[in-house]
Amino acid sequence: MLDHFKQDIDFGTPASTATERVTLTIDGQQVEVPKGTSLMRAAVDAGVRVPKLCATDSLEPFGSCRLCLVEVEGRKGYPASCTTPAEAGMVVHTQTPKLQDIRKGVMELYISDHPLDCLTCSANGNCELQDMAGVTGLRNVRYGTAGQDVAGVSGEHHCHAEKDESNPYFTYDASKCIVCNRCVRACEETQGTFALTISGRGFESRVSPGQDQAFMDSECVSCGACVEACPTATLQEKTVTFYGQPEHSVITTCAYCGVGCGFKAEMKGNTVVRMTPWKDGKANEGHSCVKGRFAWGYATHQDRITTPMIRASIHEPWQEVSWEVALTHAASEVKRIQAKYGRDSVGGITSSRCTNEEAYLVQKLVRAAFGTNNVDTCARVCHSPTGYGLGQTFGTSAGTQTFQSVEHADVIVVIGANPSDAHPVFASRMKKRLRGQPGRPGAKLIVIDPRKIDLVASPHVKAQHHLPLKPGTNVAVITAMAHVVVTEGLVAQDYVAERCDDKSFQQWCEFVARPENSPEAFEAETGVPAAELRAAARLYAQGPNSAIYYGLGVTEHSQGSTMVMGIANLAMACGMVGREGVGVNPLRGQNNVQGSCDMGSFPHELPGYRHISDTTTRSLFESAWGVTLNPEPGLRIPNMFEAALDGEFKALYCQGEDIVQSDPNTQHVAEALSKMECIIVQDIFLNETAKYAHVFLPGSSFLEKDGTFTNAERRISRVRQVMPPLARYADWETTVKLSEALGYPMHYTHPEQVMQEIAALTPSFAGVSYAKIERLGSVQWPCNDDTEEAGTPTMHIDRFVRGKGKFYPTQYLASSEKVTRRFPLLLTTGRILSQYNVGAQTRRTPNNAWHSEDVLELHPHDAQERGVKDGDWVGIESRAGRTVLRALISERMQAGVVYTTFHFPESGANVITTDASDWATNCPEYKVTAVQVVAVAQPSEWQERYVAFNREQLGHLARAKSTAEAP
């Protein structure tokens, strides 16, 4: 087990980015550092640790604790080393008798106002105040301490203050606060929420959430930055209080969104005590969100299923069996069905929750052991238009930049994404750039979204332009912006001439310049004022560095692929691809959705996005795998459903995806699954899809496996096993054993061997290895002999992957989902900060304290018209189905548009969404559903059926467990 527990060094202040270097002397040692480096940090470089309390290298220097004072020859006084920059020729002393006296006196004041309960304190052994008392040699306190007078005087002022236990994950003990401001500064500088302040004066000064509120009543988003920054037990994880201090740690990668944060799993034996953000994680640089930081308890939740189960019918109880029996049964069913219905009557779905290696093995199993290309992944229902659109225009199916690139942007465009909720760690980085710094004004922000997301207007960030388009009109907006760029002479002509295909560019220019594509012509259709759209287009085009970040509000449309191409067109025309601070950046939803696509999970592509029909590529895999591959693409997920309803598709191997809850038109999906004869689900919980399964193979969480994830910036990071699989096998092992039961042995003993095979067969991964990731922390594909050692941070620097960038006309076609007298409103969907995707993980954590049900947001006008008050039950009906949710009246919505999330299965958000989809990729049109909303007093018929079906399925599970436990 790789232990990084003792390796972190806190340098006290951030590193200087200056290229000029200066040489100085610290405690007799010469040290050379970049100009602007603090004396504190320079001292660490010289091997000297200056005492400190308010300083930490994740925050700007503050200079309040007065412990880090030093002497500088030729200067009067005792400057704080954290706020004093190193200068050439300085002679610095960090340890003198006078400094010792000063520091000891400062520590006396701290300790006089602090409880002396070190032996029972939860921070005992990991407390900086305790450490500094030892460093300064403090042995007595002249001013009295908590519970102890000296000459009738006690320094105690607040040592019996009540704890704030309101947050489910951490406590706030004001009695132990030393007012170092680190938590306040972390909330401001790192997170950007500004939820904390210092209230009171003198000895009464204490950290205050909001206006002296409890943490749960304040604006705190529970990212954990304050807890991480706290040097005492003032802010402490409840798990640490319960388990005690961890004794070793393992670096791994978060299994939630596509940011891909690096974490330290801090352990006692096989028990996770806490997850702390890894300061060397390239995607997060020591920051985190509530999900990755705290919501990992699902991995050991009582709902975990750890024994394989089989049954003949979904209306029969499960039977717990051995792994051998379950795998043999699953394999025999696949063989029986193929013998009866044909080779292509079966298929598989890879997981964007699982590792690259596991996705690779599932698609290999389907192609080599099943003998079919019927394999797909959840990217079908989220970012498949990204793959198609960017592949057509740029030549590669991924984002162009690192997350850090946003720090160089002058203009930031956010389209159809809500980073504050869905990608919060990136959002914090972006908001820091929007706020600006002394001497560097903040970037300008353009938000293109039907809702007033937090980024549009919040206390510390405000968009320059918000284009509140009507759902379904994305392509009209992006084409109108292109019209402005072309007709107003804002095209980067030299860039286009050098980098782009001239013929397609000229055709595109002629198309977008047409009067019918102007902002004025589209104004009535989009609802976006023409003058506002023109101003936004000009701002983007003039940059000088403009970056686009987009989410599922771009891709989950009938014209999702068209919109991605429209974004790429605009970026190329303005010269905004191929350097820092620009680019086209899809914000991937799940932790490894990029990786699952990279690994060949689509029915038409082998790993590395190479078409299955390409003879050279296919022969490469045939030689390595020892099989003959079908050159024809297989079925996509929606095609599998249709084939099942037609009686032609009979068996499905589904690893780590919950298609019943996540895919559109739930009733249609459930009906298709009900027609299949064998559904094999591999998961950690009995999710909604597993309730239709015939074989259940227990899965493993990210804490129980080795492998890699690939995030939205193409960054490949290690996932490391921190505890043994609760169900005996990691997911990759289960797939290998299933393949063996099918008669196709896979000879792997560790996921590293799988990555070696991926690298050998996939040019863009040729330079990827566990050894390199171990050494560098992470790598970014393409990573091979033609790239830097760590891969490619920025794509398309000198040329596009396809050669010349290609433009495509983006003709706007209105969605078939139109408002009518029967369905006068448009429903759009999304996520919320505390919950994640279908909620299988977060619903099994205390995150429910923030969001315990899906609600329907609607504008006050629409609510008033329907006689709906806040908190009322409302029925939402579309042509696909009907469900009931609680109403939330919100000014964030525009009139005529309603919004909900899909985190709770009983809500049935996807009962309403239709099976309309993108023309190129079949990505569902989740974001545009015509609905009616009315006040109701009882659940929908679907919800009543769901409750009965769910009760039946949980009963089957309970009977299986009770039977297995009987003597």
N, C-alpha and C positions, 0 to 999 in steps of 0.2 A: 504494500500500500504506500503510495507516494505521500510523504508528510511534508507539508509546507508550513507547519505550525509556527516555527520559530524564525522563519526567514524574512518576514516583513521588517523593514526599517522605516521608522517615521522620521523623515528629514526635517520636519518642523515647518517648512514653508515650501511652496511649489517651486519647481525648477525654473530657472531663467531660460528664455528662448533665444537670448542674444548669441551671436556668433563670435563677438569679440571676447577675449579671455583676459583675466587679470590674475596676478600672482601676489599672494600675501602670506604672512607668517602667523600661524595660530599655535600657541603653546610650544613655540620653538620649531614647529614643522612648517615647511613651505607647502602651500597648496595652490593649485591653479584651478580656477572656476570661471564659468561664463560671467560676464559683466552683469550686474544686477542681482546676482545670487546673494542671499542673506548671509550674514556671518554665522547664523545658526546652521544653515545648510552646509556652508563651507566647512564648518567645524566637523560635521559628520563625515564629510569627505576626508578630513584629516584624522578620522578615527576618534573624535572627541564628541561626547554627548553632553550638550549644555542642558542643565535642568530647565524644564518648561511645564506649563499647565494649559495655557490658552492657545498654544501653537500646535498645529498639525499640518502635514504637507498637503492635505486635500483642501485647505482653506487659505485665503489670503492672510498675511500676518496682521495681528491685532494689537499686540503690545500691551496687554492689560495686566498680566499676572505678576510681572516684575521679578520672576524667578530667573529669567534668561539674561540678566544683566551681565555685561562683560566690561573689561577695561581695554581701551585702545591707546597705545602710547602716543603722546602728543595731543590728546583730547581731554577735555575736562568731563567730569561726570562719569556716569555708568550707563551707556546706551543699551537698549534692549537689542539682543542679537537677532531677534526675529524680524525687526523692522529696519535694521541697519544694513545697507548693501555693502558688499565687499568692494574695496578699492585697491588699486595697485599699490604695493609697498606698505600696506597696513601691517602693524604688529599688534596682535590681539592676544589677550590673556583671558582665559575662561575660568581659571581656578587660582584665586588669591585669598589670603586671610580676610581682606575686607569684603570681597564678594561672598565668602562663606558666611560672614556675619549678617550681611544684608539678606541673603537668601533664607537663613535660619529665622531671621526676624519676620520675613514675609510669611513663612510657613507657620510660625506661631499664630499669626492672625487668622490664617485659614483654619487651623486646627481648633482654635478657641471657639469657633462657631460651627463645629462639625461634630456629629455623634461619634463617640469612640466605641463603636461596636464592630470593630474590624473582624473579630473571630467569627461572628455570625452574619456578617454582611455578605450579600450575594456576589459582590465584586472582589472579595478577598482572594488575593493571588492574581488579580487582573485589574488593579486600581492604580491609576497614575498618581493620585494624591498620596496614597500609601507609599508608592515608590519614591516620590519626591521627599517625603518626610525622612525616609531612609537616606537618600542621597545627600540631603542637607545636614544630616546628623542631628536632627531635632530629637531631644530627649526629655524636655519638659517645657511647659507652657506657662509663662508668667501671668497671663491674663485670665486664668481659669479656663475650664472646658465644660462641655455639656455634663451636667450632674456633678461638677467639682468646682468649688469656689477656691479662690486664692485671695486671702486677706479680705474675705467677704464679697469678692467680686467674681462674677461668672461671665464668660464671654458668650454664653448661650443666648440666642435670640429666637431661634426657629426650630430647634432640634426635635420638637414634637409635632411638627406640621403633619397633617394627614396625607397619606398617600393617595394619588389619583390612580385608581385601578380600572378606570372606565375602558381603556383600550384593551382589546382581547389579547394583544400580543406583548405589551410592555407596560411597566408601571412607571409613574413619575413620583419620586420621593423628594419633595422640596426640602426636607430636612438635610439632605446630603448635597444640595446644590452649592457650588462654589462660585457661581456667577462668572464663569470663564467665557461665556458667550459662544462657546463652540457650537452648541446645538442651534442657537439662533442664527449664527452665520451659516451653518450647514443648510438650514431650511431656506436661507436666502440665496447663497452662492451655488450650492450643489443642486438642491431640489427646485428652487424658484417659486415656492408657495408662499413664503413670508407669513407663515402661520404663527410663529413664535416671536415673543418680545420679552423685554425685561421690565417688570413692574416693580414699584416701590423704590426706595432710596436707601443708601447706606447699607446697614446690616439687614434691612428689610427687603433688599433687592432680591428678586427671584424670577426664574423663567416663568413666563405666563403664556399658555396657548390662548390666542385671541384676546378677548377682554376678560382675563381671569376666569376662563371657562375650563371645563373638563376637556381632556384631549378629544374625546368622541363628540363633543359639542362644538369643537372649533373647526377651522378650515384644514387642519392636519390631514394629510392623505396617507399617513402611516407608511411612508417610504422607508423609514428606518435610518435616514441620514442623521437625525438627531441622536438616536441611540448609538449609532456607530461612532459619532463624534464625542460623546460624553466620556470624560476621563474618570468618573466615579460611578457609584451605583444609583445616581439620580434618575437616569433613564436606563432601565434594565429589562432585558427579555425575560418573560415569565418562565420560559423553559430553562434558562440559566439558574433562576431562583430555585426551580424544582430539582434539576439534575445536578447542579453545581458546575464548576468550571470545566470546560472540555480539556482533553489531554492530548489529542492529536487532530490533524485536519487533512482533508483531501481536496484538491482543486478540481472543480467540475464545471458544467455549464447548465444554466437554467433551462428548465423544460416548459416554459410558458411561451411568450411571444417571440417574434422573429428578431428581436434585438440581440439575443444570444449573450446575456450577461455572464461573466465569469464569477463564480462563487467559491468560497471556502466552506465546505461542509465540516463544521467543527464537531468533533465526536468524543464520546466516552465509550470505548469498545465499539459495538455495532450500533450504538444509539446516536442519532443526530441530536446535538444539543442546540445548535443554531446554525443558520446559514448567513455568512457575512460576505458582502461584495468584495471581490478580489481587486485590489488596487491596481494590479497589472493587467487586468482584463481589458483588452483593447476596445471592446464594444461599450463597456460601461465605466471603466476607469474608477472603480471603487464606489459606484452609485448603484441603487437598486430601487425596486418598487414594492408595494405591499405584497404582491403575489410571490415574486421570487425570494424576497427577504423573509417572509413569514409563513406563506401558505403552502408549506411542504408536508404538513401533517397527514395529508391524504394517503401518503405512501404506506403508512402503517394503520390506516383506518380500519375499524372493525368490519366494514363492508367488503374489504378485500377478499376475493375468492382465490384460494391457494391450492385447491384440489381439482383436477380435471373432472368434467361431467359430460354425460351423454344422455340422449333420450331419442325416442323414435318420432315423437310428435311434440309440437310446442304446447299442446294441451295436456301433456303428461308430465308427471314429476321428473325432476332431474335425478340421475343416478351417479353418485360419486364413484369414480373408478381410478385405477392406477394410470400413470402416464403411458405405460406400454399399451394398455387396453384402449385408451382414448386415441392415441396416435394410430394404432392399427385399425381401429374402427373408422376414423376419419379417412385414412388412405383407402380402405376398402370401399367406402361410400363413393369417393371420387372415381375410383376405377369402375365401380358398378354403373355409375351414371354415365361415364364416358362410353362404356361398352354398349349401353342402351340408347343413348341420345347423341353420341358423337363426341369427338375430341373437344369441340368448341362449345360444349354445353356447360363448361365450368370456367371459373375465372377467379381473380384475386384482387384485393385492394390493399395497397401499401399504406403505411401510417406516416403522417407528418409529425407524429408525437415520438416516433421511434428514431433510432440512429440511422445514419447513412448506410452503415453496414447491414442493418436489418432490412431497410428498404431494398437494398441491392439483392439480398438473399431472397426476399419474397418475389421480386420480379424474375429472378433467376429460376426460382421454384416453378412459377407459372409457365415460363417459356420453355424450360428444360425438362421439368418433371411432369407438368400438366400437358405440355406440348402445344400450347396456345399462346397467343399474344393478348388474351383478354385480361389485361392488367391495367389498373388506373389508380389514381390517388386523389386525396382531398383537394389538391390544387385545381382539380377539375371544377370545383365549386367556389374557388376563390381567385386564384391568380393565373389560371390557364391563359386568359387574354394577354397577360404580361409576357408569357413565353412566346405567344404567337406574334404580338405586336412589335416587341423589341427585337425578336428574331428576324422579322421581315425588314425592319428599318435599319437596325444597327448590326444585326448578324449574331446576336447572342441574347439568351433569355434570362437576363439578370440585371440588377441595378448597376449603376456606373461608378458609384463613389463609396468611400467609407463614411460612417456616421460623423467622424471628426471633421470631414470636409465642410460641414455646415458652418463651422466656425470661420470659414473664409468667404461665406456668401454675403452679398450686399442686398439681394432681394431673394426672399423665400416664398415659394408658392406651394400651398397645401391644398390638394384637390381630393375631395372624397375620402378624407382621412381625419381621424380624431386622435392625434398622438397623445394628448394628455391622458386619455383613457386606455387606448389600445397599445401604445408604445411609449409608456411614461418616462423611461430612462432617456430615450432619444429626445422626447419632448423637453425634458429639463435642459439638455444640451442646447437644443434649438432656442428655447426661451432665454437662455443666458446670452446667446448671440443677438437675439432681438432686443434685449435690454441694453446691450452695449456696455462699454467700459470707459473709464476716464481716458479721454483722448481718442476714443474710437466710438463713433455713434453706432447705435444698434442698426441691425439690418431692417429693411422694410418687409412687411408681410402682406401677402395676398391670400385670402381664404376663399375657395370656391366650394360651397357646401350649402345644401338646402337649410341646414340648421345653424343657429348661432352657437357654434361650439365654443369652448372656453377660450380658445386662441383669438376669437373675434374681438372680444373685449373682456379683459380681466384687470385687476388692480395694477398689474405691472407689465402687461403686454396688450397691445391694441393693434389690430390689423389696419394697414393703410387702406385696403380695399376689401370688402366682403361682397362677393357676387353670389347672392342667394338664389341660385337657379332652381327651377322646378325639377323634381326628379325625372330622369329620363332624357334631359336635354343637354347632357354633357357635350356631345359631339357638336351641337350647335354653338355652344359657348367657345370651345377650343378653335373651331373653324372661324368664328367671328374674330377671335383674338389674332389668328393668323391673317385674316383679312386686313386688320389694322397694320400689322407688321409689314405686309407686302405693299399695301396702297400708300402708306405714309413713309416709305423708303427706309424702314428700320431693319432691313435684312443685312446680316453680316456678310456682305458680298464676297470678300476675300476668303473667308472661312468656307463658304459654300462652294466657291470655285475650286478651292484646293481639296476639300474633303468629301464632296457630295456628287452624286450622279446628276449630271446637268440635264439630261432629258427628262427625268422624273421631276426634277426641281422646276423646270419650265412649265411642265404640265400642271404641277401643283399650284404654282403661282397663278396661272391662268384660271384655275378652278377657284381658289380662295378669293381672288380679286373680283369675282362676279358680284354684282350688286345684291343678289339674293343671299349672299353670304356675309353681308355687313351686319354690324351690331344692331343697327336700326331695323333691318329686315327681320332679325331674330328676336327683337325685344319682347314682342307679345308672346312668342312661343316659350322663351326662357324665363321671362319675368325679371331679367337683369337689365337695369337701365343702360342704354347704349353709351351714355357719357361715362358711366362708371366702368364699363367694360373696356372702352377705349383707353381710359387712364391706366387701368391695370395692365393692359397689353403694352403700353408705352413704357411703363415702369419696368416690366419684365425684360423687354427688349434692350433697354438702355443700361441695365445691370449696374456696373460692368460684370459682376458675377451673379448670375441668377440660377437658383436651383429649384427643381420641382420634386416634391414628395407627394406620392399619391397612395391611396388605399383601395379598399374594396368598393368604395363609392365610385370608383372609376371602372373596375373590372366586372362587377356583378350587374351587368346591363345587357340588353339584347345587342347593343353596339359596343360592348366592352373592348373588343379587339380594335375596333375602329378608333375608339377614344385613346387607347394606348398609342396607336400609330399617330394620332393627332398630336399628342403630347410630344412624341419623338420628332415629328415634323417641325413643331414650333421651336423645340430646343436646337435642332440643327440649323434652322433658318436664322436664329439669333446667335449662333456660334457658342451655345452653352453646353457643350459636351467635350470632355477630354482634358480637363484641368481641375485643380482644387476649387471648391466653392461653387461648382455648377452641377450639371448632370440631371439625369432622370432616375429617380429612386423609388421603386415600389417598396412600401412598408409591408413586409410579409407578415401574415397573421400568426401562424403557428411556428413553434420553435425550429422545426426542420422541414418546413414546406419547400424551401429552396432546395434542400438536400434531397428530398424525396423526388423532386423533378430531375435533379442532376443525375440521380441513380437509375434513370431509365424506367420510371414508373408509368409513363404514358404508353398506350397501346401501339403507338406508331413509332416510338423512339427507344433506342438502346441507350445505355449510359453515355452521358456527354452530348445529348441531343442529336444523335445521329440516326437517320431514318432507317427503319427496319428493312426497307426495300433496297438499301444500298448493299450491293453484293460484297464489296471489299470489307465493309464494317461487319456485316453479318458473318462472313467467313472467319473473321478474327475471333468472334465469340464462339462460333461453332467449333473451332479448333480448340479453344480453351475449355469449353464446356463438354466437348465430346458428344454433341447432338447436332441434328439438322433443324434449323429454325425456320419457321413459317415466314415468308417474305411479306405477307399481307398483314396490315394493321388489324388489331383485335377490336373488341367492343369497349366503348367508353362507359362510364357508370350509368348515364341515362339510357344508353343502348342496352345494357345488361338488364335494366328494369323492364324495358319494352319487350326484350326477348323472353324474359321470364313470364310476362303476362301472355305472351304468344305460345308458351309451352316449350320454348327452345333452349332456355338457359336454366339449369337445374341445380347448380352447386356453386357456392361462393366461399372463399377463404378470406376473411376480413380481419386484418391485424390492426388493432388500436384506433379504429375509426368508428364513430357512431352515426352511421348514415341515416338512421331513422329519425334522429333528432336534428341533424345538421343539414340534411338535404331538403330541397323544396318540395312542397306538395306532399306532406307527410302521409296522407292516406293512400296516395298513389304508391309511395315507397313501401309502405307496410303491405299493401296488396301484392306487390311484386315479390316481396320476400316470402309471403305466405304461399306463393305458388312454387317455391323452390323445395327440393327434396332433401337437401343437406346444406346447411349454413354452418360454417366453422368460424367461431368468433374467438379471437385471442385478445384478451383484455384483462385489466386488473379489477374491474367491477362488472356487475351484471347491468350493463348499460341498456339503452332502449333497443339497440340492434340485437343484443344478446338474448332479449326476450323472444326473439323469433328464431333463435339458433337451435341446432340439434347436437352440436359439439361445442363445449366450452373449454378452451385451453387457457389456463391462468397466465396472465402476462406479468411483466416486471416494470417497476417504475424506473425513472432515470437514476435513482440512487442505487439500483441493484444491477447495473450493467456497465460494461465498457464499450467505447465506440467514439463516434464523432457526431456533432451537429453542424449544419451550415446555416448561418444566419442571413439576414436580408442584404448584407454587404458582401456576400460570398465568402464570409470568414468561416473557416473550418476549425472548430475547437474541440478539445477532448471532453468526453464524458467518462468519468471514472467511477468504478464501483466502490461504494463506501460501506455497503452491507450485503450479506449474502441474499440471493433471491428468496423471497418468502415462499415462493411456490417451487423451489428447487432449481428451476432453469431461468436464465435470461431469455428474452424474446428471440435472439439470434439462434440460441441453442434449440429452441422449440421448432423453429423453421427447418433447421438442419435435420432434426430427428423426424419431422414429418416428411421431408424429402427422402430420407432413408427408407421410411416405411412405404413410400411410393415406388421404391426400387431405383431411385437415383441418389446415390450416396454423395454427400458433400464433405470433403475431408478438411474441416477446419477445427482447430482446437482453441482459437482465440480470435476476436474480431480484428486484431492487427493483420492476420493473414488475409482477411476479406479485403481490407484496405489495400494491401499489397496487390491483390488481384485487380481491384478497381484501378489502381495507379498504372498497372501494366497494360490495361485494356482501354484506358480513357486518356487521350492526349492532354486535356485540360487539368487532369489530376496526376500527371506523370511524376511530378516532383513532390507529391504529398506523401508523408510518412509520419508514423507516430513519433519517431525519433526527432524529426524536424519540428513537429508541433511541440514536443516536450522542450526542445531547446529554445524555440522562438515564442512560445505561448500560443500562437495560432498562425495559420497561413490563409491566403486568399486565392481561390482559383480565378483565372488560369494560373497554374503553378507548375512550371516545367523548365526545361533548359533555356527557353526563350524569354523567361521572366526573371525578375529579381528572386533571391532565395526565398523570401517570404511570400512570393506570388505577386499579385497585381492589385494594389490598392485602388488605383484609378484606371478605369477602362477607356479604350479608344483615344489614347493620348495623341498619337501621330496619325492614326488611320482607324477607321472602323473595322471591326472584326470581319465584316462581309466585304471589306475593301472600300468602295464608295458608299456613303450613306444614301439610302434610297427613300424618296418621298412617296407618299400615297395619298391620293384624294380622299377626303373624309366626308362623303355625302351624308348629311343628316337625314335619318329616317325615324319618324316618331314611333315610339313604342306602341305595340298593340294594346298595352294596358292603358286605356284612356278613361278619364273620369266620365261618368254617365249619370243619368238621373238616379239610377239604382245604386251606383257606386261613385259618389261624388268626391271622395277624398283619395289621396295617394298615400300609401303606407311605405315607409322605408325602415330599414333595420340596421342595427349596429351593436356595439359592445359598451360595457361600463367598466370603470377602473377596477372595482373589487372582484368582479366575476370574470370568468374566462371561457370563451367559446361555449360548448354545450354544458359547462359547469360540472362535469363529472369529477374534476379535481377540487375546484374552489368551493363547491357546495358542501364538500366534506371537510371544510375548515371553518374557523371562526369568521371568515370573510362574509358570511351571511349576516353578520351584525350590521354591515353597511347596506346590503342589497339582498333582501330575502325573497324577492319575487320580481318577475318581469312586470313592468307597468306600461301603459300606453300614454305617451306624451302627446298632448294636443293643444292647439292654440286657444286662448280664451274665447275668441269669436266662435270657433267651431264648437266649443263646449257650451257656450251660451245658447247657440242655435238648437242644441239638442237637450238642453235642460240638464247638463251634466255638471256636477260639482267635483272639486278635488277629492279623490278617494272613492268616488262612486265606482260601481262595477259597470263596465260597458261591454257590449257585444261588438266584435269586429268581424265583418263578413266580406268575403271576396267570392269570386266565381269558383275558387278551389275549396273553400271550406269556411268554418266559422268557429271562433273561440271567444272566451271572455277574460278580460283583464281589468285591473284596477286603473282608474284614470289619474293622470298627473297633468294638471293644467300648467302649461309652461310657455313663457314668452320666447323661449329658445326656438319654438316652432314658428313657421310661417303659416298663415291661414291656408287651409286646404291640404296640409301635409301632416300626417301623424307618424309616430316613431315608436318602435319597441326594440327590446333585446330578445335573445333566444337562449338564455342561460338555464331555464328551468323547464324540464320536459312537460310538466303538467300545464304550462302556459300555452303550448301549442302554437308558437309563433309561426312555425313553418307549415302548420295546417292551412294557413291563409295564403302563403306565397305560392305562386303558380309555377308550372313547369316551362314557362317561356325562358329562352336562353340565348346566349351570344351566338351569332351566326357562324363564327369560325370555330369555336371551342366547346360549345354547349355549356358554358359557365352560366348558371342560373341567374335570372333577373330578380334577385332578392330585393333590390332597391326601388323597384317600381311595381306596386300592386294596388290596383283600384279597389277601394273598400268603402263600406258604410259603417258608421259607428252609431250605436244607439244605447241608451241607458237600459240596463237589464237587472234582474233580481236573482238569477240562477245560472249555473254553469251551462255551457253549450252541450249539445248532444255528444259531440266528439269527446269533450272532457269527461262526461259521465261514462262513456265507453272506455276511455283511457283509465279511469280510476278502477273500473271493474277488471280490465285486462291486467293492469299493474298489480292489483291485489292477487289475481290468479297466479301470475308469474312469481311474485315474491313468496306465495304459498308453496309453489313447486320447489323453490329453492330451500325454503325452511324445512320442508319434508325430507329433502335430500340430506340436509345436514343432520336432522334428528335421527334419520335412519342410520347414517354413518356413525353417529355417536352412540347408538344403542349397543348394549353389551351383546 
